[in-house]
Amino acid sequence: MISYSLRCHKGHEFEGWFRDSAAFDEQSFAGQLGCPACDSMRIEKAIMAPAVSGTKKSARGRAAQARQMRQFATGLRKYVQENADYVGPNFAEEARKIHYGETPDRHIYGETTHQEAQELVEEGVDIAPLPPDLEGAN
């Protein structure tokens, strides 16, 4: 995984995680990147300071990093809610049906217990937790 500082054409800065350096280019070209603050699709890599081991982060730097993480989590959650089917407490059952080809492949989200999630992972069903709703968090 690689992390990039990103910026939309309106100047909002946020962080994006990609499997490799080509993944950013692929997603950008396909119009799959959006600003979590304003939904702009015009995204570019921002200039990044190198990570230097042993440096201390200032309170301002930590606050900016926390803000970027909230923006990323909010954007990811919004993307999932807009592009996946909500299945509520039937998540584990629906995920299994999709995994085993009993129902058409589609993106879903919903609720499940920790035990059910662990069982899905053990069965090889691809799942990931949805970030918490951080709208309005400071």
C-alpha positions as CSV (number, residue, x, y, z in Angstrom):
1,M,0.0,0.0,0.0
2,I,1.1,3.5,-0.7
3,S,-0.3,6.8,0.7
4,Y,-0.5,10.0,-1.3
5,S,-1.4,13.5,-0.2
6,L,-4.1,14.5,-2.7
7,R,-5.8,17.8,-3.5
8,C,-8.9,18.7,-5.5
9,H,-9.1,21.7,-7.8
10,K,-10.8,23.7,-5.0
11,G,-7.7,23.3,-2.8
12,H,-9.1,20.6,-0.3
13,E,-6.3,18.4,0.8
14,F,-6.8,14.8,1.9
15,E,-5.0,11.5,1.9
16,G,-5.5,8.5,-0.3
17,W,-4.3,4.9,0.0
18,F,-3.5,2.8,-3.1
19,R,-2.2,-0.7,-3.7
20,D,0.7,0.7,-5.8
21,S,1.7,3.8,-7.7
22,A,-0.1,2.8,-10.8
23,A,-3.4,2.4,-9.0
24,F,-3.7,6.2,-8.4
25,D,-3.3,6.8,-12.2
26,E,-5.8,4.1,-13.1
27,Q,-8.4,5.3,-10.6
28,S,-7.9,8.9,-11.6
29,F,-8.2,8.2,-15.3
30,A,-11.4,6.1,-14.7
31,G,-12.9,9.0,-12.7
32,Q,-13.1,6.9,-9.5
33,L,-11.5,9.5,-7.2
34,G,-13.5,12.2,-5.5
35,C,-12.9,14.9,-2.9
36,P,-14.5,13.9,0.4
37,A,-15.1,17.6,1.1
38,C,-16.8,18.8,-2.1
39,D,-17.1,15.7,-4.4
40,S,-14.8,17.3,-7.0
41,M,-13.5,14.6,-9.4
42,R,-10.5,16.8,-10.4
43,I,-7.9,15.3,-8.1
44,E,-4.1,15.5,-8.2
45,K,-1.2,14.5,-6.1
46,A,-0.1,17.2,-3.7
47,I,3.5,17.8,-2.8
48,M,4.4,15.6,0.1
49,A,7.1,16.2,2.7
50,P,9.3,13.1,3.1
51,A,8.8,11.0,6.2
52,V,11.8,11.5,8.3
53,S,12.3,9.1,11.1
54,G,12.7,10.5,14.6
55,T,11.0,13.9,14.0
56,K,8.3,14.9,16.4
57,K,4.9,16.1,15.1
58,S,3.6,19.4,16.3
59,A,0.1,19.7,17.7
60,R,-0.8,21.5,14.5
61,G,0.5,18.6,12.4
62,R,-1.3,16.0,14.5
63,A,-4.6,18.0,14.2
64,A,-4.1,18.3,10.4
65,Q,-3.5,14.6,10.2
66,A,-6.6,13.8,12.3
67,R,-8.6,16.1,10.1
68,Q,-7.4,14.3,7.0
69,M,-8.2,10.9,8.4
70,R,-11.7,12.1,9.3
71,Q,-12.1,13.4,5.7
72,F,-10.9,10.1,4.3
73,A,-13.2,8.0,6.5
74,T,-16.2,10.2,5.7
75,G,-15.5,10.1,2.0
76,L,-15.1,6.3,2.0
77,R,-18.3,5.8,4.0
78,K,-20.2,8.2,1.7
79,Y,-18.9,6.4,-1.4
80,V,-20.0,3.0,0.0
81,Q,-23.4,4.3,0.9
82,E,-23.9,5.8,-2.5
83,N,-22.6,2.8,-4.5
84,A,-23.6,-0.3,-2.5
85,D,-26.9,-1.9,-1.5
86,Y,-27.8,-1.7,2.2
87,V,-28.8,-5.1,3.5
88,G,-29.1,-4.3,7.2
89,P,-28.7,-7.1,9.6
90,N,-28.8,-9.7,6.8
91,F,-25.2,-8.8,5.8
92,A,-23.6,-12.1,6.6
93,E,-26.3,-14.1,4.8
94,E,-26.2,-11.9,1.7
95,A,-22.4,-11.9,1.6
96,R,-22.3,-15.7,1.6
97,K,-25.0,-15.8,-1.1
98,I,-22.8,-13.5,-3.3
99,H,-19.6,-15.4,-2.5
100,Y,-21.1,-18.8,-3.4
101,G,-22.8,-17.5,-6.5
102,E,-26.4,-18.0,-5.2
103,T,-27.2,-14.3,-6.0
104,P,-25.8,-11.8,-8.5
105,D,-22.5,-10.2,-7.6
106,R,-22.9,-6.7,-6.2
107,H,-21.5,-4.4,-3.5
108,I,-23.3,-4.5,-0.2
109,Y,-23.0,-3.1,3.3
110,G,-24.9,-3.7,6.5
111,E,-24.5,-4.9,10.1
112,T,-23.1,-8.2,11.4
113,T,-21.7,-9.5,14.7
114,H,-18.0,-9.8,15.3
115,Q,-18.5,-13.6,15.4
116,E,-20.3,-13.6,12.0
117,A,-17.6,-11.4,10.5
118,Q,-14.9,-13.7,11.7
119,E,-16.7,-16.7,10.2
120,L,-17.0,-14.9,6.9
121,V,-13.3,-14.2,6.8
122,E,-12.5,-17.8,7.7
123,E,-14.7,-18.9,4.8
124,G,-12.8,-16.7,2.4
125,V,-15.5,-14.1,1.9
126,D,-14.0,-10.7,1.1
127,I,-15.3,-8.2,3.7
128,A,-14.1,-5.0,5.4
129,P,-15.4,-2.9,8.1
130,L,-17.0,0.4,7.2
131,P,-15.4,3.4,8.9
132,P,-17.5,5.0,11.6
133,D,-19.6,8.0,10.8
134,L,-17.3,10.9,11.7
135,E,-19.4,13.7,10.2
136,G,-19.2,16.7,12.6
137,A,-16.4,15.1,14.7
138,N,-13.7,17.6,15.7
